[in-house]
Amino acid sequence: MEAIVFLLSRIAVLVLLWFFIWMTMRGLRADANAASGLRPVRAAAPAMRARPFQRTQTPHQLLVTAGPLAGSRMNLDNSREVTIGRADDSAFVLDDDYASARHARLLPRDGDWFLEDLDSRNGTFLNGQRVDAPEKLETGMEIRIGRTTLRLQP
């Protein structure tokens, strides 16, 4: 009798272990899909419509929409790299107490602009999401640094 109970308990532990592994893999797959922007495919989606093709525009101007320098603009056409911060040697100097001396930078790569946070204390936000790695910029996106909000214009 004891051998049967012992065998059943071992089987139960193995079933629980495999269930735990299955749930972990499922969670990892969901996180990987969320990070890459993919959504899980659902079987028999009733209203699947193709999105119309939208051409994204490369931003050519940086506009301050909120903060101490509201209304200020900077053209991005002739710039190689744009550093943003409170330091006087920054390409775009912010008068914001919540911005670091060298807070963020805009990098051109293959005709596109990318935003990179320079390990600032309060962080850099792109459309409300904190920037941890270089992010591709498109027209209309908003960058928030401290109390200052910048919008990318065509």
Secondary structure, 3 states (H helix, E strand, C coil): CHHHHHHHHHHHHHHHHHHHHHHHHHHHHHHHHHHHCCCCCCCCCCCCCCCCCCCCCCCCEEEEEECCCCCCEEECCCCCCEEEECCCCCCEECCCCCCCCCCEEEEEECCEEEEEECCCCCCEEECCEECCCCEEECCCCEEEECCEEEEEEC
